[in-house]
Amino acid sequence: MHSIQHPLRGPARLLTALLSTLALSALGACGAGVPAGLVVLPGSTQAPNPEGAGAIVERPFFHTFGKVPFGSTVTHVFELENTERVPISILRITPGCSCTVPRITAVSPSGERSEGRPSDSGRLLTVPPGWIAELELSIDTRGREVVSNVDKLVTVRLMSDSALTPFIGLELHLKVVRPLELVPAEFNLDRLATSIGGRAQVRIVSREPHDSEPVEIVASPEGVEVELYPDPSSPGGVWILDARVAADLPPGPLLGEVAVRTVQGDGPGLTLAVPLRVEIVPDLSVEPAKLTLMPNAQGELPERGASIFLRLPGETFRVQRVGLVGEQREILEVEALPFEPREDGSSNRWEIDLRVTGPPTAETFSGEIELQLLGAAADPDELTELRIPYDGIFLP
């Protein structure tokens, strides 16, 4: 799986030429009555000839879909004949891209069909002598690994128990044409503080043939306001999707899509679906929320740590006091350290380290780390109480 500038250049061209030569040799051997394993049948696949404009060549191991519109699913069937005198089992089919879905069927000379499917024996399908295996490969152009407006070559590897052709490589070429491209492909706001919300932008860029444009927002997740307008810094053909996540939303994941209606030429175009992903978190949060001390392979209890974040831009705080409450606190030690502190010792992030200083007297224990924070509340002189639970297991 990789992107190319031309399906017939460089190493791919040399490899395909070699495979085609082997296939033709195999067909000659087959015609002479000599078994040649699984043979990819020519005739169902054509490709442009790089040596002559407009000319067509037979390339049994290669198929080009050419230019296809974004949002479509394209399919091609390769035919492989079992020329041996014994059945051949298809063991594995491995596409080089998650956008490609394989399906294989054995077809007898009389038209009888047998669908391939995984089995406990590790075989997908058994192809009797003289039967043809139809390998159907479908590519979803909406796949995350498919880059629009760029040539793409997908490789597919078939593995069988044939002594003559245990491995067969196949190639699919396409160029997904997307008249309106999203840059970046989604709104990803990561984590947002509850009290302030957030904002992110996606640019919509017009590609050839430049006859499409977005016209209106038709849907957006609850709590998200989206505006569509031309990019003022661009001479034309670029629009901005401006998403604002409201403040005071409840903590938790916020997932959804912004849907944009488009037009193409004089008619309707594709509806753009722009994913939006954000995690709403408290202004002051602890990660992880709980510390667990577990013995390692040597039976030791390694140090564990948590981070306290104040996610308000420009705001910092100080840890005024840190202590332990609960079981085994006499053999535990806790320390609070600021991350990249300011001159006054404050920071928007503090690291809390919990370590064992002696042998525990119980197999299990639990408790809390108590902290007093200054500057983490709306009133900068107000102390904020924070507790981080801990537990542990000791195996004597």
N, C-alpha and C positions, 0 to 999 in steps of 0.2 A: 504494500500500500504506500504510494507516494505520488506526489504531484509531478507532472512533467510539462515540458514546453511543447513537445510533439510526441505522439504515441510511437513513432517509428525511428527515433533518434537514439544514439548512444548505445549503452549496454543492452537496453530492452530490444533494440532492433537486431543486434547480433544474436541474442538469445532466441528471439522468435524465429529468425532465419534458420538457426540450427535445429530448433524443434520442428519446424516445418519440413526441413530436409529429412529428419528422422521419421516424421509421419508419412511422407511420401515413400520412403524406403520401406516402411512397415506395410503400406498399402500394396506395394509391389510384391512383397513377400507373401502377403495375404492372398493376392491374386494367384500366386504360384502354389497355393495350398500349404504354405509354411506358416505356423502359428506366429503371431506378432504381438500377443498380449491384448491390452485395451487400445484400440486405434480410434483416434478422434477423426470422425468422418468429415471430409471437405464438402463444400457445396452450400452449407448453411451459413457460412461466414464470409464476408467480403470486407476488404480494407483498401483505403487509398494507396496507390503505388507512389512511393517517394521519388521514383526515377522518372515518372511521367505524369504531368498534371492531368487530372481527370481519369487516369487509367485505374483499373481495378485489378487486384490480385487476390488469389485464394490464400488465406492464412488460417488453417484449421484451429490453431490454438489461441486465436485473437479475434475479438469482436469490438467494433466501435459503434456506440450509440450516436456519436456526433454531438450536436448541441441539443440539450433537452431543457425544458422549462423547470425552474425551481418549484418544488411541491409535488412533482410527479414521481411515479415509481416505474422504472423501466426493467424489462425482463428479456433475457436471451437464453436459448436452450442449446447446449452443446450435446452432440450425439457421439457416444463412444461404443464401438462394437467389440464384443468379446470374440476374438479370432482364435482363441485357444480351444483345445479339445476337452478342457475341464472347466467347471464353474470358477468364476473369479468373484471374490468378496470385496466389496468396497468397505474399507475400515474407517476412513476419516476424510472429511471435506473441510478444509480450513481456509475461509476467506481472509484476505489481508486487511479487511475493513469491516467494522461493526455495522456499516450501512448495507452490507450485502447478506442476503439470506439465501442459502442453497436448499434445493429440493431435488431428490433423485428418484427416478422410476426406471424399472427394467421392463422392456417391451419385447415380446416374442415376435417372430416373423409373421404369425397369424394375428397379431394385435393384442394378445393377452398382456395385461399390465400388472406389475407388482410394485407397490410403493415402498420406498426405503424408509426405515425408522430405526432409532437406536435399540440395541438389544443387550441382554446380559453377556452374550458371546463377544461383544465388542464389534460386531459387524452391522453396518448400516443396511446393506443390501447384497444379495447374491445374484450375479448375472450369469445365467447358464450359457453354454457355448452357442454362438450364433445369435444371441439376443443383443439388443442395443440398450445401453444405459442413457437415458435422457437426463442430463444435469441442467436443471433450471436455476438460473441465478437472477435474483431480483435486487435492484439497488434503489433504496429510498433516498431521494435527493435532499430530504430534510434532515438526514443524519448529521450528527455533530462533527463527524470527520470529513464531511463533504464541503469543500470551500467553493463558493460560487465564483463564476467567471474566470476559472482557472482550469486548464486541462488536468484531468485526473486519471491515473492508471491503477486499477484494482487487480491484484493478483489472487488467484485461487489455486490451492494445492489439493490434489486428490491423491489419497494413499490407498493402495489395494494390496492383496496378497499375491498378485501376479508376479511370477519370477521374471517376466520379460519387461513389464512396465509397472514397477511398484510405485513410482511417483510420476504424476503428470501435472504440469503447470499450465494454467490458463490465464488469459488476460482480458480485461474489459476496460475500454476507454470511454470517457464521456467528458463533456464540458457543460456544467450546470449553469444555465443562463438565468440570472436574477436581475431584472431591470432596476429594482430598488434594493440596495444593500444596506445592512445595519452595521454601524461602527460605533462602539463595540456591539456584539450580537445580543447583549442583554443589559438590563439594569441590575447591577450588583452592588448593593450598598453595604454589604457585610453586616456590621453591628451598628445600631443606632441607639443613642440614649433616649429613654422614654420622654423626657421633658422637652427635647428640642427637635425631634424628628430629623429629616435629612432631605437631600436633593441629589439627583443624578441625571445625566443627559446621554442620549443616544442620537447619533447623526444618521439621517437617511440620505444615502447618496445615489443619485441617478446614474445608471450604467447604460451602455448601448442596448437598444436603439434610442434611448432618451425620450421615449414617448409615454413614460409613466410618472405619476406623481401622487403623493399622499394628499388626501383631502379633509379627513376628519377623524377624531378619536371616537370609536364606537363603544369601547368598554375599557374599564380599568379596575384594579382591585379596590375594595372598600378602604377608605382612609388615604388614598393616593390621588392626588390631583395632577393631571397631565395636560400640558399645553403643546400645540404643534405650530411652528412658525418657520419661515425661511431663515437660513443661516445668514446673518447680516455680513459676515466676513467672507462669504463666497459670492462669486459673480452670478451664480445660478445653479440649479440642479442639486442643491443640498438643503435639507430641512433639519430642524432640531426638534426632538422629542424631549421635553423638559418635565421630569417627574418630581413631585414634591410629596414626601411622606409626612403626614400630619404628626404633630406632637401629641403626647399623652395617650398614645395607643397602648393597649395592654401588652406586657412582655410576652414574647414568643415569636415563632417564625411567621413571616408574612410572605406568602408565595402566590404568584398569579401571573397574569399576562395583560399587557396593554394591547388592545386590538385597534388597528388603524385601517380605515377604508381607503382604497386607492382607485385610480382610474388609469386605463391604458388606451391611448388613442382616443377614439370616440365612445369607448365602452368601459364597463367595469374591469378593474384589475384584481389581483390577488389581495386578500386581507392579510396585512402584516401582523404577526403575533410576536410581540417582544416580551420575553420572560422578565419577571421582576422577582428578585430574591433579597430578602432583608431579615435580619434577626433583631427584634426589638428587645433591648436589655435595660435593666434598671440603671439610673445614673451612676450609682455606686454598686459595683458587682464584684463577686469573688469567683475565680476560676482556678481549680475545680471547687465546687461548693462544699466538698468534704474531703478530708485527708485520711487515707488508709495506709497503715504501716503493715507491710507483708514481708515475710522472710524471703531472701533471695536463695539461690542455689547453695550458697555456703551457710545458710541458716541465720544470716545476719539481717537486722532490720535497717534497711538503708534510709537515708534522709528523704523526707517528702516536703514538697513546697506548694504554695498557692500564691496567686497574684490578686491584689486588690486594685481595681481600676476605677478611676473617676473619669467618666466619658464626656464631661462638659468641656468644650474647647477653651483653652487658656486657664482653666481652673486647676489648682493643686491642693494638697492637704498634707498633714503630718500625722504620724502615729505617735501619740503622746504616751501611751502605755500599752504593754502587751504582757499577758500572763496566761496561766493554765488553770483550768478547773476540771476536776474529775479524777479518774483512776490512773495510777502509775505516774502522776505528774512529778514525783520525786526522781524518776529516772528519765524524764523528758526535758528537753531544752527547746525554747522557741526564740526566734530572732526575727526582727522586722528591719528590712533594708530598702531604702529608696532607690528607684531606678532613674538614673540620670537626674539627680536632684538639682534644684535651683540653689542659689547662694544662701537662701534662708533655710535650706534643708528640706524643703517641701518638694513633692513630686505628684504627678497624676497617676503614678503606679508604684505600688510597694510589693516587695517579695517577702512572703512569710515562710520561713524555713522551720520545720519541726524535725528534731533528731533525737535518737535514743543515746543516753550517756551511760547506761548501766544495764545489767540483766533484769528483765521484767520478773516480777514475782507471781504473775498470773498468766494463763495461756491466752486470755482475751482481755482487752481493756478498751475504755472509751472515755471521752470527755470533750471539752471545748476549749478553744483558744479565744480568750477575751481581749478585745482591743478597744482603745479610746482614740478616736480620730478627731483632729482639729482642722476645720476648713472644708469638711465634706458635706456640710449642710448649707441651706440657703443663707443662714446667718454664719459668717466666717468665724465668729467667736464662740459658736456653739459646739459642744462636744457631741460626737456621734458614737453610740455604743454598737459594736459589731462582734458577732460570735461566729466562729468557724468550727464545726464539729470535727472530731477525729475519732478513729478507732484503730485497733491493731490486733494482730494474732501473733503469738510467740510459741514456737514449737521447741520445747526443751530437748 
